[in-house]
Amino acid sequence: MTTGNLTRADRPLRRRGALPAFGMVCLAVLAGAPAAMAGDRWEEAGSGAVAILPVPGKAAAITGGSLVCAEQRWSLRLRLDRSVEALSSQQAKVSVDGESFLVLAETGPDVLSLPASYEMIDAMKAGGLLVVAAGARTDGPAATFPLKNSRTVIEAIAPRCSQVDMSAYEQASLSETDPAVERARPLLAEETKLFRQATTATPKLAAAHLDRGQGREMLFATLCGSSWYYGRTGCTLFGYIRATPAEEWREAYNSEGMALYIDASASSGGWPNLVTLEAAGGAEPIQWKWNGERYELRDPLVAADEPANTGTVTP
């Protein structure tokens, strides 16, 4: 099996500049939420990807809340009584049936916001009791919420969650019927052979060819067919480049199956930056930069401080 697939631990935790739209959605939800909370079970809000949490038990300074999703980002939005002093950020612990998640919470006027990872969401769907405790002090905001009906409600609202805005990038659409498939087939012959030996099945091949001008070409291809073999997406994504049509293709990129985009506003060595998004509800665009030999992950903190345009690439 080809190695080098991107794991969840490798992914950036937060994309700078992506929070305002999400925050406005969440605040609007809280502002428009009815005064009456759900009873002893989770309920869908009247619209949007919003779940109303039940009345909290054993609560300290938390009076209720909701689970909200916007641009594929989930967040617990908990209402605070007015006695709680607003802080810019503080550590919080979210526990589901004893499984704990440490997060960085943000407090505003009467609101405590906690990011919810996909692992946390899965735990809430399967669990029985949700416990939240914020701040270092033992008397900080805290509450317990029953998770009755949580799976039904979360799965009902998830399809309503808005997609991540990727309009700034050029999408590379891979297809099983694209002529590029025949170019990719010999390049992936060994990988296909290994897949067949391991699974006794034949993977599906999709590809796309990109002409970047001045003789530069890029070829991307996916092999799909097994989440056991290729991870939760069931696919692996390869990228090949050549600077002139006379050159042989050489592998320059490999990761789990991702939605693939080209950042035509930034390049290194004449090759455009790549941006990937996890196909199954990914919320964090992942940046890749040419290092002279192949594409590598960009440090999200360094990337945030780089100029927006580091080179022009001919579309």
Secondary structure, 3 states (H helix, E strand, C coil): CCCCCCCHHHCCCCCCCCHHHHHHHHHHHHHHCCCCCECCCCEECCCCCEEECECCEEEEEEEEEEEEEECCEEEEEEEECCCCCCCCCEEEEEEECCEEEEEEEEEECCEEEEEECHHHHHHHHHCCEEEEEECCCCCCCEEEEECCCHHHHHHHHHHHCCCCCCCCCEECCCECCCCHHHHHHHHCHHHHHHHHHHHCCCCEEEEEEEEEECCEEEEEEEEECCHHHHCCCCEEEEEEEECCCCCCCEEEEEEECEEEEEEEEEEECCEEEEEEEECCCCCCCEEEEECCCCEEECCHHHHHHCCCCCCCCCC
